[in-house]
Amino acid sequence: QVHLVESGGGLVQPGGSLRLSCAASGSFWRANFMGWYRQASGNQRELVAGITSAGSPNYADSVLGRFTISRDNAKKTVYLQMNSLKPEDTAVYYCMMSAATPVWGQGTQVTVSS
């Protein structure tokens, strides 16, 4: 059974940075697409960034140039470096691993506010 645990969220001022981490357990880590999603209050969950097992990233237009996704297969961890944060980036951020049934973490709150 696979589990995902996110960390690194918090309160940051506009223009600041945060680095989210998602630690995975289980034996199918290397073969899976990993993604970071976010859900703001009253909104649907949306894909922010994803990365293939080969390390190829893709990003939502709203974060392109500001966020960077990466993965360390040896540590079974995927990261989301978030720079130049804006108030509209405020949301709960979730890590997801693709599988027959997608696996989700519990989420970590990111609040961008002065």
C-alpha positions as CSV (number, residue, x, y, z in Angstrom):
1,Q,0.0,0.0,0.0
2,V,1.3,3.4,-0.9
3,H,1.1,6.5,1.3
4,L,2.0,10.1,0.5
5,V,2.9,12.7,3.1
6,E,3.2,16.4,2.2
7,S,5.1,19.0,4.2
8,G,6.5,22.5,3.8
9,G,3.3,24.6,3.7
10,G,2.8,27.7,5.7
11,L,2.3,31.5,5.7
12,V,4.4,33.6,3.4
13,Q,4.3,37.2,2.2
14,P,3.6,38.0,-1.4
15,G,6.8,37.6,-3.4
16,G,8.2,35.0,-1.0
17,S,9.1,31.4,-1.6
18,L,8.2,28.0,-0.2
19,R,9.3,24.4,-0.9
20,L,6.8,21.6,-0.6
21,S,7.9,18.0,-0.2
22,C,5.9,14.8,-0.8
23,A,7.4,11.7,0.7
24,A,6.1,8.4,-0.7
25,S,6.2,4.8,0.6
26,G,5.5,1.7,-1.4
27,S,7.1,-0.2,-4.3
28,F,5.7,1.5,-7.4
29,W,7.1,4.9,-6.8
30,R,9.5,4.9,-9.8
31,A,7.0,4.0,-12.4
32,N,4.5,6.6,-11.6
33,F,3.5,10.1,-12.8
34,M,3.5,12.4,-9.8
35,G,1.6,15.6,-9.5
36,W,0.9,18.6,-7.3
37,Y,-2.6,19.9,-7.2
38,R,-4.2,22.7,-5.2
39,Q,-7.7,23.5,-4.1
40,A,-8.6,27.0,-3.0
41,S,-11.7,27.6,-0.9
42,G,-14.8,27.3,-3.0
43,N,-12.9,26.1,-6.0
44,Q,-12.3,22.8,-7.7
45,R,-9.0,21.0,-7.3
46,E,-6.6,21.9,-10.1
47,L,-3.3,20.5,-11.4
48,V,-0.4,22.8,-10.7
49,A,2.5,20.8,-11.9
50,G,3.3,17.2,-12.8
51,I,6.4,15.1,-13.5
52,T,6.8,11.8,-15.3
53,S,8.8,8.9,-14.1
54,A,11.6,10.1,-16.5
55,G,11.6,13.5,-15.0
56,S,9.7,15.5,-17.6
57,P,7.7,18.3,-16.0
58,N,4.6,20.2,-17.0
59,Y,3.0,23.2,-15.4
60,A,-0.3,25.1,-15.3
61,D,0.0,28.4,-17.1
62,S,-0.7,30.3,-13.9
63,V,2.5,29.0,-12.3
64,L,4.8,28.7,-15.3
65,G,8.1,30.4,-14.6
66,R,7.5,30.6,-10.9
67,F,7.1,27.0,-9.7
68,T,9.5,24.1,-10.3
69,I,8.6,20.4,-9.8
70,S,11.3,17.8,-9.2
71,R,11.7,14.3,-7.9
72,D,14.4,12.3,-6.1
73,N,13.6,8.7,-6.8
74,A,16.3,7.5,-4.3
75,K,14.5,9.4,-1.6
76,K,11.0,8.6,-2.9
77,T,10.2,12.3,-2.7
78,V,8.8,14.9,-5.1
79,Y,9.3,18.6,-4.5
80,L,7.5,21.8,-5.5
81,Q,9.6,24.9,-5.3
82,M,7.4,27.9,-5.3
83,N,8.8,31.4,-5.9
84,S,7.3,34.8,-6.4
85,L,4.2,33.7,-4.6
86,K,1.0,35.6,-5.0
87,P,-2.2,35.8,-2.9
88,E,-4.0,33.8,-5.5
89,D,-1.6,30.9,-4.8
90,T,-3.3,30.4,-1.5
91,A,-4.8,26.9,-1.3
92,V,-4.4,23.5,0.1
93,Y,-1.7,21.7,-1.9
94,Y,-2.0,18.0,-2.5
95,C,0.4,15.5,-3.8
96,M,-0.9,12.8,-6.1
97,M,0.6,9.6,-7.5
98,S,-1.0,8.0,-10.6
99,A,-2.2,4.4,-10.2
100,A,-5.1,2.2,-11.0
101,T,-6.7,4.2,-8.2
102,P,-4.8,7.5,-7.8
103,V,-3.2,8.0,-4.4
104,W,-3.5,11.3,-2.6
105,G,-1.7,12.9,0.3
106,Q,-3.5,14.6,3.1
107,G,-2.6,18.1,1.9
108,T,-0.6,21.1,3.2
109,Q,-1.9,24.6,3.6
110,V,-0.2,27.4,1.7
111,T,-1.3,31.0,2.6
112,V,0.2,34.0,0.8
113,S,-0.7,37.2,2.6
114,S,0.8,40.3,3.9
